[in-house]
């Protein structure tokens, strides 16, 4: 039982959270995560591009793992002289984000795959980087947004790895290495992760007690997160709820490309925004 796993004090404490007050003109807010965009999966990229071009949302929150891997913002600057298709891929993604940012507000929270995405790339795409967690006040309700990996406390190996790679020192050392070396290291980590997945490892889910603590500390009612690739909605008790986003894989059968959408009706007398789970192909409606 994840909830009974002994935890270090540092893991059970609630990290400082960001706060966003939705402006009045937001009527419709989209949440996506875990697209794991990569050059080798063009069908998912195409679905994402179409969605970004067509969603009617006023704001979009990307809650981590938009990219399968991110080894530094210089990967985009390097592309002019570099014919490596994986490099030009990040540029294509930047263009999609830039054009969408003309129409709507875009926020980005780091996942465990793209935690090195930095202010240079975010600024270039006009995305606002978010703390994990961040509280969003929208539609008379407080939503706590997270990627989710920081709450998978039963996975102690991962929590140790996370503490290491999220430290300023590790990131400074890593980003100081040449691009080719960073790519090689990232590939090695990805292979380790694939091996673990194939070995039948059962991944930890979010710790229920810690999830409630986070919500309580931030005075929020609903946690929205990704990471686990187990879309659903869970009652945590005490009026607290956990909404889990789907990952995207449009080559899968059936294809997965889903958006969680909050809508506030101008004439709505009900306190809460409406929550919907919609296929990305219907996001324009
Ligand atoms: Mn993740």
Boltz pocket constraint, residues with backbone or C-beta under 6 A from the ligand:
constraints:
  - pocket:
      binder: B
      contacts: [[A, 34], [A, 64], [A, 65], [A, 111], [A, 112], [A, 113], [A, 147], [A, 149], [A, 226], [A, 227], [A, 228]]
      max_distance: 6.0
